[in-house]
Amino acid sequence: MFRSTAVLKEGFKNDQYRQRLRDIYVDEAVLEYQKERYIKALENFEQIYGEKEVELYSAPGRSEVGGNHTDHQHGKVLATSLNLDAIAVVAKTENQIITMKSEGYRALEVDLSDLEPQKSEEGGSKGLIRGVAAGLKQHGYQIGGFQAYVCSDVLSGSGMSSSAAYEVLVGNILSGLYNDMKIDPVLIAQVSQYAENVYFGKPCGLMDQMACSVGGLINIDFADPAAPVVKRVHVDFGAYGYSLCLVDTKGSHADLTPDYAAVPAEMKSVAAYFGKAVLREVDEKEFYREIPKLRAQVGDRAVLRAIHLFEENKRVDGQVAALEAGDFEQFKKLIRASGDSSFKYLQNVYSNHKLQEQGVSLGLAVSEIVLGDRGVCRVHGGGFAGTIQAFVPDDMVKEYKEALDGVFGEGSCLVLKVRSCGGVKVVE
């Protein structure tokens, strides 16, 4: 439902939408911040576009809990949406122009009369916008123009998938404005991946977009990427006395695309040896028999990364089973094992091209010293730089946060909640 920016501002000021904010952001401690954030976003929209009838949309960041670098091999993951998000104030227009002004960046315009990939837009947000619109149109959905002001507290380059949140945000805006919010979240995720692969030029898997779009803690099996099996896992980490923390180690992702791209490429080189497209299709016993020949053909690192993939898929199954059985200690053991495997076999904790920049390694080392055997930590997301993830006992959160903020700077350690919804229209 469209409301004027003035009416919405007054509604937030009077706490008319407080329960809705509580539903989305979970943590009572952040509700005042979110209230002021929406009021400011509405004010900024008015400064740019004037007072108009608008709608509000939100798409969350994500945390990969299990399944590090498995999605691009049609593997299994356990992922969750977070109570950090990108939000948009949006006015529908009668033309075919999408105008998006993100906080701190210049406005972008995309003409929907041309939906072909543009070489000049690779690596930029315009490519993501055009790609999402093109993907939805290819699936038979309506698209059209709008004006939007966007702000995000999903840290860019942090492994929380700010790009996926942005893509899912665009998909939900088009779903709401032109399709009565009826586009399935799984399709929005698939179209978002298409935009990132084809229009942005990054060969990512589907996990990031799926976690941002569907929401909650979800177990996804990508055996058939066209029809991934999505299962909700109901768990309250707080009920076990643990908090989910993400630590931004402040490493630069610049020039790391070759490191990221080498992971799926090397895994696929192993699969190709067996005449398969991805490792999920390879028989594990046959793989181990062929290791001597594989070493000569694809190299040791590719073999180690394949071993990680086979074992990580099993760990995801184990993590889900442990949570469903209420066995948090077993869940923690599997998180620790995933982190060990990522460091030793997947080798995505630091770049071989930047040996003096090992912020993720340092964050893990300090975390292990502080937490001892009570908590667990692992590399988070794509790796090489960015964030680490930790499950920290509630009575150690203050100590842990002080230690990690002491290394990487104030505010580096974020204490987060699982958000139950994915991409949404904020005010109905």
Disulfide bonds with the S-S distance in Angstrom:
none
